[in-house]
């Protein structure tokens, strides 16, 4: 019975082991289908193989330069095998070279070796199970497993078969990786072809620079690319990737131009990777100032030189073509990484490609732009089609029509009017002011209310004035009591004939002093009471309140001395339009007014205006007065006020309504009437520049 239970337990253990191995094989199969990085894949693959074989350790060797095996990942590899100078390591490497050359798996017993030293041997105490890694017959590396040597020969051959199966699964990962690399290279060459065609499409310098920075950024995969063009001894930023326009006054653009100028002056490419220890002081300071503003992690500033020949110079040490070229420096190519972290060994080949095409395209654009009178020739070339045989009749017809219209616009007279906006205002109105700093206690009227002269409009209160009244009243009461006491004392002294003259004079002086104090305090109290009475705001005239929503505007709010509380328009008032004319136009109005009044002093300028509360009706009037000064306006600049008296009465006038008016200044040629504002703008903007 015990024997049967032991057999069942062993069977269960064997079944669990098999399931565990199947699980590990499944994991290796999934890993081989993934796009893991080589270092991650080798570690995960080897750990699972060692676990499935219950091995001591292992190593993954990948072929490097000269097809020499290089250690990529290891588990419990003997230190002697890592020391290239030791005899054991050399013997082991010869064994690996032999397996790579044969392309066949091998089981190498411990402490064994062939008679031929070129075949190497196993200098360790473990059984070596070695199988090649690769795909389609191509060896990419080796997997080496260190196993215990005491297993049966059938078991050892089972180790080798299992390892070969796992290497076949790993071959799928190598095949997928090779396909991905091929796809990436194909995509890169397609992008490079598109970039080379795009940068040579235009000979306009700015368009070429914008193409270089935008297409170059896409090709290199960095965060920002900038082109700076050298003018004299300085470089100026011409284009930045992702930006349609540049603010040349910004700190970032200015500092980047300074950095490019100093690098171009040195003539050597600059690679900044976060440290400025080895840079010259002038370049170090420029980089630090720029990085503080732009938060760039790394950047490369490559001086752009004019190519001397179409044969590309060889590059060494990852440097760009510019290092071997002695042409004239015409600018700089700046590549920045702000969030991305592309290794330099990947970025440099792409930068070489971008630089080579950019240098030639920018050189061609600069040479083309520097041709004598190139803007003129370009404009002539674009407009040459208008004088061709097929389009010449149309060109002559259009030109004749334009000349005829121009002549007519000069010959035909037209009304010369100055347009202005303004407001409708009552002629008789009074503003109500706050007499002193106070708080509005109550507002008794509202917008549109009719009031009579002397009606109470609002009541104010002042805590400060109330306190001063109480203090003055208390001091007056005390002073009055002292005056009564002094009067009684003086009366008793004058009735008593034995009192000396000195005491009598002192009593008279006290009485007179208290009399003056009481009078002064009484006058002060009267003034304070008068101020208290003025806190009751009364209407200065009879009329109508024209301040909008005066209750909401003032109720329970503090006011200051001289602040306008509300405005009252008189009942019998007329209305006038107050126009605001820009100061650049007032010259025409004043000149024509003086000319007209020189002939007839009783006449003034005629004005036609409409009130926006009733825009369908046009009103006539004449100028009453032109203010001699100009008042500043936040919206329109300096404006000159012109008062206009309407002819006749206005229907239902509303104070403050918007008015649009035309001041008639005689007649002038139609062309001048329509374009005089353009000439005024030109004179005001460009005069003296």
Buried (B, 14 or more C-beta within 10 A) or exposed (E): EEEEEEEEEEEEEEEEEEEEBEEBBEBBBEBBEEEBEBEEBBBBBBBBBBEBBEBBBBBBBBBEEEEEBEBBBBBEBBEBBEEEEBEBBBBBBBBBBBBBEEEEBBBBEBEEBEEEEEBBBBBBEBBBBBBBBBBEEBBBBBBBBBBBBEEEEEEBEEBBEBBBEBBBBBBBBBBBBBEEEEEEEEEBEEBBEEBBEBBBEBBBBBBBBBBBBBBBBBBBBBBBBBBBBBEEEBBBBBBBBEBEEBEEEEEBBBBBBBBBBBBBBBEBBBBBEEEBEEBEEBBBBBBEBBBEBBEBBBBBBBBBBBBEEEEEBEBEEBBBBBBEBEBEBBBBBBBBBEEBEBEEEEBBBBBBBBBBBBBBBBBBBBEBBEEEEEEEEBEEEEEEEEEEEEEEEEEEEEEEEEEEEEEEBEEEEBEBBBEBBBBBBBBBBBEBBBBBBBBBBBBBBBBEBEBEEEBEBBBBEBEEBEEBBEBBBEBBEEBBEBBEEBBEBBEEBEEEEEEEEEEBEBBBEBBEBBBEBBEEBBEBBEEBBEBBEBBBBBBBBBBBBBBBEBBEBBEEEEBEEEBEBBBBBBEEBEBBBBBBBBBBBBEBBBEBBEEBEEEEEEEBBBBBBBBEBBEEEEBEBBBBEBBEEBEEEEEEEBBBBBBBBBEEEBEEBBBBBBBBBBBBBBEBBBBBBEEBBEEBEEEEEEEEE
